Amino acid sequence: MSAYFLDTSSFANQRERFLEAAARVEATVATYPHPMHGPRGETLSTDVATVGPADAQKRLVLVSGTHGVEGFYGSDSQIALLDNLRDHALPEGTCVVLVHLVNPWGTAWLRRVNEDNADVNRNYIDFTQAPPANIEYETLHEIYLCRDLDGPERQRADEQLATHMRDRGEARVRNIIEAGQYRHPDGVFFGGTQQTWTNRTVRQIMQAHVASARTAIAFDLHTGAGAYGHPMLMTIGERKVPAHDTAQALYGPWLYTILTAENASSDSGVAATATGYTSQALIDQLADVDLIPLVIECGTYDGARGHTLLRDDHWLHLHGDPFDATGRRIKAALLEHYYPADAHWRELIALRTRQIWQRALDALTTM
């Protein structure tokens, strides 16, 4: 533990606020302890608060923190909903399931990835089969291993990356990198070699709190991609399912549908080349539930800026010290990128998130 680790927006504070909000509405809370600790020695866990009848056939499911540092938006949104439920009753026969910070290590350490350097949203694949091959990533991997943050080795890596983007196109290189890779634990967008703690825990949670429902609308909450201050509503899957049409009918032109594939593309800023997304995992696991899987992705800053900050954070955990002044600067920049301090940004995304969830609750009354 060090006084130099960033002392704002901590996991412990978010968890305390969430549990207090859950208590105010007399929610039922289940806790799933994480085996590791945060930078201050704090205990880590994913907490699940349920509001409404335990046997409800209709569920609204809200998942925060898949990408740890992005979890502050999701957590604050969940807390706001719990507070709103103090004065507004749920529709009859409906239960809200709030899954709080499913990658608690990533949130605590202000990382997008988890304790294994794995991108959880590339980890929901079938590990009994050979993982997806990302051959083109092999030509880029060494760029992300340089031992300098600002020195000559970083300059050479920057030049290599710029050359690849010039020769192959920036969008193409981004698609290669963000598609995920399963060979290099020290690389970026690493999908893992087995199910992560978060993967296993989410499956336990869905079995315990959602699988008995007849109908569910689920939201995975993210920040980073898209236009600044715009919460994109998406549904993502590896193949078309009837729920995609239901979601389109419900949300109309607000909704982006992304079907992932090796050569797929999207203008949303979200990688359509990737596999192992949470949304597809929920579709597969909850096959007996009439499930609509949705994603809210709140746009922040330019994608090139975000990629540079992720490279800095990757360097920090390979070669640097998260507790020194350089580590503090990197963490502060990463947090700002994924949860801007701009009050107007926060106001806009809070408003739009409430609207999206209210439409889902209204729809559940007729399903």
C-alpha positions in Angstrom: 0.0 0.0 0.0 1.3 3.5 -0.8 0.1 7.0 -0.3 1.1 7.7 -3.9 -1.5 5.5 -5.5 -4.4 7.6 -6.9 -6.6 8.4 -4.0 -9.8 9.3 -5.8 -12.6 7.1 -7.3 -11.6 4.0 -5.4 -13.2 0.6 -5.6 -13.8 0.6 -1.8 -15.7 3.9 -2.1 -17.8 2.7 -5.0 -18.7 -0.6 -3.2 -19.6 1.2 0.0 -21.9 3.6 -1.8 -23.5 0.7 -3.7 -24.1 -1.3 -0.6 -25.6 1.7 1.2 -27.9 2.4 -1.7 -28.9 -1.3 -1.8 -29.7 -1.2 2.0 -31.9 1.9 1.5 -34.3 0.0 -0.7 -33.9 -3.2 1.3 -32.4 -5.1 -1.6 -31.1 -8.6 -1.2 -27.4 -8.7 -1.6 -25.1 -11.6 -2.5 -21.3 -11.2 -2.4 -18.8 -13.1 -4.5 -15.3 -12.6 -2.9 -12.4 -12.1 -5.2 -9.1 -14.0 -4.2 -6.9 -10.9 -4.6 -6.6 -7.5 -3.0 -6.6 -3.9 -4.2 -3.7 -1.4 -4.1 -4.6 -0.3 -0.6 -4.9 -3.9 0.7 -8.7 -3.7 0.4 -10.9 -6.7 0.0 -12.3 -7.2 -3.5 -15.6 -8.7 -4.5 -18.5 -8.6 -6.9 -21.8 -7.8 -5.2 -25.2 -8.6 -6.6 -28.2 -6.6 -5.4 -31.7 -7.8 -6.3 -34.8 -5.7 -5.9 -38.2 -7.3 -6.5 -39.7 -10.7 -6.1 -37.1 -13.5 -6.0 -39.4 -15.6 -8.2 -40.2 -12.9 -10.7 -40.5 -14.1 -14.3 -39.2 -10.8 -15.7 -35.7 -9.5 -14.9 -33.8 -6.3 -15.7 -30.1 -7.2 -15.5 -27.4 -4.5 -15.2 -23.7 -5.5 -15.3 -20.9 -3.0 -14.5 -17.2 -3.1 -14.6 -16.4 -5.7 -17.3 -13.5 -3.5 -18.2 -12.4 -2.5 -14.7 -11.6 1.2 -15.0 -14.9 1.7 -17.0 -16.8 0.5 -14.0 -17.2 3.9 -12.3 -19.8 4.9 -14.9 -21.7 1.6 -14.4 -21.5 1.7 -10.6 -22.7 5.3 -10.4 -25.6 4.5 -12.7 -26.5 1.4 -10.6 -26.4 3.5 -7.5 -28.7 6.2 -9.1 -31.2 3.5 -10.1 -31.3 2.1 -6.6 -32.0 5.5 -5.2 -34.7 6.1 -7.8 -36.4 2.9 -6.7 -36.9 4.3 -3.3 -39.7 6.5 -4.7 -40.8 4.5 -7.8 -42.1 1.0 -7.6 -41.1 -1.7 -10.1 -43.7 -3.1 -12.4 -45.5 -6.1 -11.0 -43.7 -9.3 -11.5 -40.3 -7.7 -12.3 -37.0 -8.0 -10.5 -33.9 -5.9 -11.1 -30.6 -7.6 -10.8 -27.6 -5.2 -10.3 -24.3 -7.0 -10.8 -21.7 -4.6 -9.4 -18.1 -4.4 -10.7 -17.6 -7.9 -12.2 -13.9 -7.2 -12.7 -13.2 -5.8 -9.2 -9.4 -6.1 -9.5 -9.4 -4.0 -12.7 -11.6 -1.3 -11.1 -9.4 -1.2 -7.9 -6.1 -1.0 -9.8 -7.6 1.4 -12.5 -6.9 -1.1 -15.3 -9.1 -2.0 -18.2 -7.9 -5.7 -17.9 -8.1 -8.1 -15.0 -5.5 -9.6 -12.7 -4.3 -11.9 -15.5 -3.8 -9.0 -17.9 -6.8 -10.5 -19.7 -9.5 -8.5 -21.4 -12.6 -10.1 -19.9 -14.6 -9.1 -23.0 -12.4 -11.4 -25.1 -12.5 -14.3 -22.5 -16.0 -15.7 -23.1 -15.0 -18.4 -25.5 -15.0 -22.2 -25.5 -11.6 -23.1 -24.1 -12.2 -26.8 -24.9 -11.6 -25.8 -28.5 -8.6 -24.1 -30.1 -8.8 -20.3 -29.4 -9.2 -17.9 -32.3 -5.9 -17.3 -34.1 -4.9 -13.7 -34.7 -1.9 -14.2 -36.9 -1.5 -10.6 -37.9 -1.1 -9.5 -34.3 2.2 -11.4 -34.2 3.8 -8.6 -36.4 2.6 -6.0 -33.8 3.2 -7.7 -30.5 6.8 -6.4 -29.9 5.5 -2.8 -30.1 3.8 -3.3 -26.8 6.8 -4.8 -24.9 9.2 -1.8 -25.1 10.9 -1.0 -21.8 10.8 2.7 -22.2 7.8 5.0 -21.5 9.3 8.0 -23.1 12.8 7.0 -24.3 14.4 5.8 -27.5 12.8 2.3 -27.4 9.3 3.9 -27.1 10.2 6.2 -30.0 11.1 3.2 -32.1 7.9 1.4 -31.1 5.9 4.5 -32.0 7.6 4.6 -35.4 6.8 0.9 -36.0 3.2 1.4 -35.1 2.9 4.5 -37.3 4.5 2.6 -40.2 2.0 -0.3 -39.9 -0.9 2.2 -39.8 0.4 4.0 -42.9 0.9 0.8 -44.8 -2.2 -1.1 -43.7 -4.5 1.7 -42.7 -5.2 2.9 -39.2 -8.7 1.2 -39.0 -7.2 -2.1 -40.2 -4.4 -2.1 -37.6 -6.9 -1.2 -34.8 -9.1 -4.1 -35.8 -6.2 -6.5 -35.7 -5.1 -5.3 -32.2 -8.6 -5.1 -30.7 -9.8 -8.4 -32.1 -8.0 -10.0 -29.2 -5.2 -12.6 -29.1 -4.7 -15.7 -27.0 -1.0 -16.4 -27.3 0.8 -13.7 -25.4 -0.1 -13.0 -21.7 2.2 -10.0 -21.8 0.4 -8.5 -24.9 -2.5 -6.2 -25.3 -6.2 -7.4 -25.7 -5.1 -10.8 -24.4 -8.1 -13.1 -24.2 -6.7 -15.5 -21.6 -5.9 -19.2 -21.7 -8.8 -20.3 -19.5 -11.9 -18.9 -18.0 -11.1 -15.9 -15.8 -12.4 -15.4 -12.3 -14.9 -12.9 -13.7 -16.1 -15.3 -16.4 -16.7 -18.0 -13.9 -18.4 -15.7 -11.5 -20.7 -14.1 -14.0 -21.8 -17.6 -15.0 -22.6 -18.4 -11.4 -24.5 -15.1 -10.9 -26.6 -15.7 -14.1 -27.4 -19.2 -13.0 -28.4 -18.0 -9.5 -30.2 -14.8 -10.3 -31.4 -14.9 -13.9 -31.8 -18.5 -15.2 -35.1 -19.1 -13.6 -36.7 -16.1 -15.4 -38.9 -16.3 -18.4 -37.9 -12.9 -19.9 -34.8 -10.7 -19.3 -33.3 -7.6 -20.7 -29.6 -7.4 -19.8 -27.2 -4.4 -20.1 -23.4 -4.6 -20.1 -22.1 -1.1 -19.2 -19.0 0.4 -20.9 -17.2 3.7 -21.6 -14.6 4.8 -24.1 -15.8 4.2 -27.7 -17.9 6.6 -29.7 -18.6 10.3 -29.7 -17.9 12.3 -26.6 -20.9 12.3 -24.3 -23.0 10.0 -26.4 -24.2 6.7 -24.8 -24.4 4.3 -27.7 -27.0 1.5 -27.3 -25.8 -1.7 -29.0 -26.6 -5.4 -29.2 -23.6 -7.6 -30.0 -23.4 -11.2 -31.0 -21.6 -13.7 -33.1 -24.7 -14.6 -35.1 -28.2 -13.2 -35.6 -30.8 -14.3 -33.1 -34.5 -13.3 -32.7 -33.7 -11.1 -29.7 -31.8 -8.7 -32.1 -35.0 -8.0 -34.0 -36.9 -7.6 -30.7 -34.3 -5.1 -29.5 -34.5 -3.2 -32.8 -38.3 -2.9 -32.5 -38.0 -1.7 -28.9 -35.3 1.0 -29.4 -35.6 1.7 -33.2 -32.8 3.9 -34.7 -31.2 4.3 -31.3 -29.8 0.8 -31.6 -26.6 -0.4 -33.3 -26.5 -4.1 -34.1 -23.0 -5.6 -34.4 -22.4 -9.1 -35.6 -18.8 -10.1 -34.9 -16.6 -12.0 -37.4 -13.0 -12.1 -38.5 -13.4 -9.5 -41.2 -16.4 -7.6 -39.9 -16.3 -3.9 -39.4 -18.3 -1.3 -37.5 -18.3 2.5 -37.4 -19.3 2.5 -33.7 -15.7 2.4 -32.4 -16.4 -1.1 -31.0 -14.3 -3.9 -32.4 -16.5 -6.1 -34.6 -13.5 -8.4 -35.2 -13.5 -9.6 -31.6 -15.0 -12.7 -30.1 -15.7 -13.7 -26.5 -18.1 -10.8 -25.7 -20.2 -10.9 -22.6 -23.4 -10.5 -24.6 -22.8 -13.7 -26.6 -22.0 -15.6 -23.4 -25.3 -14.6 -21.9 -27.2 -15.7 -25.0 -25.5 -19.1 -24.9 -25.8 -19.6 -21.1 -29.4 -18.4 -20.8 -30.8 -20.4 -23.7 -34.0 -21.1 -21.8 -34.6 -17.4 -21.1 -36.2 -15.0 -23.6 -33.1 -12.7 -23.3 -32.4 -9.4 -25.0 -28.6 -8.7 -24.5 -27.7 -5.0 -24.8 -24.6 -2.9 -24.3 -24.4 0.8 -23.4 -21.1 2.3 -24.5 -20.5 5.9 -23.5 -18.2 7.8 -25.8 -15.3 9.7 -24.2 -12.1 11.0 -25.9 -10.5 10.2 -29.3 -9.6 6.6 -29.9 -6.0 7.3 -30.7 -5.6 9.0 -27.3 -7.2 6.1 -25.6 -4.8 3.6 -27.3 -1.8 5.7 -26.2 -3.0 5.7 -22.6 -3.6 1.9 -22.7 0.0 1.5 -24.0 1.2 3.6 -21.1 -0.7 1.6 -18.6 0.5 -1.6 -20.2 4.1 -0.4 -19.8 3.4 0.6 -16.2 2.4 -2.9 -15.2 5.1 -4.6 -17.2 8.0 -2.4 -16.3 7.0 0.5 -14.0 5.6 1.1 -10.5 1.9 1.9 -10.1 2.7 3.6 -6.8 5.3 6.2 -7.9 4.6 9.6 -9.4 4.7 8.3 -13.0 2.3 5.6 -12.1 0.0 8.2 -10.5 0.1 10.3 -13.6 -0.8 7.4 -15.9 -3.6 6.2 -13.6 -5.1 9.7 -13.4 -5.0 10.1 -17.2 -6.6 6.6 -17.7 -9.4 7.4 -15.2 -10.1 10.7 -16.9 -10.3 9.0 -20.3 -12.8 6.4 -19.2 -14.8 8.5 -16.7 -14.4 12.2 -17.6 -14.7 14.6 -14.7 -16.7 17.0 -17.0 -20.0 17.5 -15.1 -21.9 18.0 -18.4 -20.6 14.6 -19.7 -21.7 12.9 -16.6 -25.1 14.6 -16.7 -25.7 13.6 -20.3 -24.8 10.0 -19.9 -26.8 9.7 -16.6 -29.9 11.1 -18.3 -29.6 8.8 -21.4 -28.9 5.8 -19.3 -32.1 6.4 -17.2 -34.1 6.8 -20.4 -32.8 3.5 -21.8 -33.5 1.6 -18.6 -37.0 3.1 -18.2 -37.9 2.0 -21.7 -36.7 -1.5 -20.8 -38.8 -1.6 -17.7 -41.8 -0.4 -19.6 -41.3 -3.1 -22.2 -41.0 -5.8 -19.6 -44.6 -5.1 -18.5 -45.9 -6.3 -21.9 -43.5 -9.2 -22.4 
